[in-house]
Amino acid sequence: MSTDAAFVHQTVLLEEAVDALALRPDGVYLDATFGRGGHSELVLARLGPAGRVYATDQDLRALESGHDLSARDPRFQIYHAPFSAAANWLTELGLSGQVNGVLFDLGVSSPQIDEAERGFSFQRNGPLDMRMNQQAGETAAEWLARAEETEIANVLFQLGDEKFSRRIARRIVETRDAHPLMTTFDLVRCIVEATPRRDPRKHPATRSFQAIRLHINRELDEITEALSKVVDLLAIGGRLVVISFHSLEDRIVKQFIRAESSVDKDFFGQPVGTARLARVGAAVRASEAEIASNPRARSAIMRIAERVA
Ligand SMILES: C[S@@+](CC[C@H](N)C(=O)[O-])C[C@H]1O[C@@H](n2cnc3c(N)ncnc32)[C@H](O)[C@@H]1O
């Protein structure tokens, strides 16, 4: 568990992910989603003096926490950027083809959810923000104030699998015509009013909040873009380890690994080109014990691949 002044993030699949990186004591690693550094700290603890960990995170609080770590450990550096920019950063540092492992632990951290002012939680009233990078991009309030009703409905349906997407989008538009949606509870109210039947196991706002967060942060595009770039960073034998929490994220990761580990055949059935990755083992899920102590681990799924060419 990594600590912050007020909030903690309980790292998911900590040992499993670090083991999957198959660390070399003098290796170079990228933690693309630093958060509060749970994975980075364990990697550093297992590296020797020549090992290095580079990290990215687009959240300012994560960046602060990363700066604390780099002050304590000169083998660590953090860069405030979306992870799709990590490959360019490391390439500029001369590390293309030299990185021994890249880890993505996708989604949001617990402190992001727990701090009401970030606007990620339907259980806490705060400004309707939802940006991981507090300095850039459009907030959820700004997007909901200008988006067409059909665009809102499509986001709720495609990214949240929300079956009442059209009703909710309609209610949002009717409400904003009377007054702007400024807070998380303004949005929760619209969703609750537009939901005719409740699933007793799930708050009615769960799916819509998740969908709007994925949309505001372009989370699926970021993953697609970042994966396509990081393979070039890896040394032969280097590992790619990705932990997803959402089926749409996991589908992208699974299809990417499958595409990179197979080759097309020509007209005569001869292979064309070379596969760059090989899948390592089956997908890994959290143990019952981990899920019991951290319910967030329930949806985690980790996939591993190794660069082979
Ligand atoms: C689940 S947390 C990572 C937790 C971390 N492994 C730990 O043990 O503390 C995900 C982190 O990734 C960051 N993040 C998500 N998408 C990102 C992106 N596209 N670029 C950079 N950081 C991103 C979030 O800001 C968050 O801090």
The ligand as an SDF file (V2000), in Angstrom:
LIG
                    3D

 27 29  0  0  0  0  0  0  0  0999 V2000
   -4.7150    2.4900  -11.0040 C   0  0  0  0  0  0  0  0  0  0  0  0
   -3.7560    3.9060  -10.8310 S   0  0  0  0  0  0  0  0  0  0  0  0
   -2.1110    3.3010  -10.7300 C   0  0  0  0  0  0  0  0  0  0  0  0
   -1.7170    2.9310   -9.3500 C   0  0  0  0  0  0  0  0  0  0  0  0
   -0.2680    2.5500   -9.1830 C   0  0  0  0  0  0  0  0  0  0  0  0
    0.0780    1.3400   -9.8900 N   0  0  0  0  0  0  0  0  0  0  0  0
    0.0590    2.4060   -7.7120 C   0  0  0  0  0  0  0  0  0  0  0  0
    0.3920    1.2980   -7.2830 O   0  0  0  0  0  0  0  0  0  0  0  0
   -0.0100    3.3890   -6.9710 O   0  0  0  0  0  0  0  0  0  0  0  0
   -3.7860    4.5950  -12.4380 C   0  0  0  0  0  0  0  0  0  0  0  0
   -2.9820    5.8690  -12.5790 C   0  0  0  0  0  0  0  0  0  0  0  0
   -2.7670    6.0500  -13.9760 O   0  0  0  0  0  0  0  0  0  0  0  0
   -2.9420    7.3890  -14.2980 C   0  0  0  0  0  0  0  0  0  0  0  0
   -3.3590    7.4120  -15.7010 N   0  0  0  0  0  0  0  0  0  0  0  0
   -4.4610    6.8580  -16.2370 C   0  0  0  0  0  0  0  0  0  0  0  0
   -4.4960    7.0660  -17.5500 N   0  0  0  0  0  0  0  0  0  0  0  0
   -3.3610    7.7430  -17.8620 C   0  0  0  0  0  0  0  0  0  0  0  0
   -2.8060    8.2290  -19.0820 C   0  0  0  0  0  0  0  0  0  0  0  0
   -3.4270    8.0700  -20.2440 N   0  0  0  0  0  0  0  0  0  0  0  0
   -1.6250    8.8470  -19.0150 N   0  0  0  0  0  0  0  0  0  0  0  0
   -0.9650    9.0190  -17.8240 C   0  0  0  0  0  0  0  0  0  0  0  0
   -1.4540    8.6020  -16.6480 N   0  0  0  0  0  0  0  0  0  0  0  0
   -2.6370    7.9600  -16.6760 C   0  0  0  0  0  0  0  0  0  0  0  0
   -3.9900    7.9150  -13.3570 C   0  0  0  0  0  0  0  0  0  0  0  0
   -3.8440    9.3080  -13.1950 O   0  0  0  0  0  0  0  0  0  0  0  0
   -3.6690    7.1250  -12.0860 C   0  0  0  0  0  0  0  0  0  0  0  0
   -2.8110    7.8490  -11.2500 O   0  0  0  0  0  0  0  0  0  0  0  0
  1  2  1  0
  2  3  1  0
  2 10  1  0
  3  4  1  0
  4  5  1  0
  5  6  1  0
  5  7  1  0
  7  8  2  0
  7  9  1  0
 10 11  1  0
 11 12  1  0
 11 26  1  0
 12 13  1  0
 13 14  1  0
 13 24  1  0
 14 15  1  0
 14 23  1  0
 15 16  2  0
 16 17  1  0
 17 18  1  0
 17 23  2  0
 18 19  1  0
 18 20  2  0
 20 21  1  0
 21 22  2  0
 22 23  1  0
 24 25  1  0
 24 26  1  0
 26 27  1  0
M  CHG  2   2   1   9  -1
M  END
$$$$
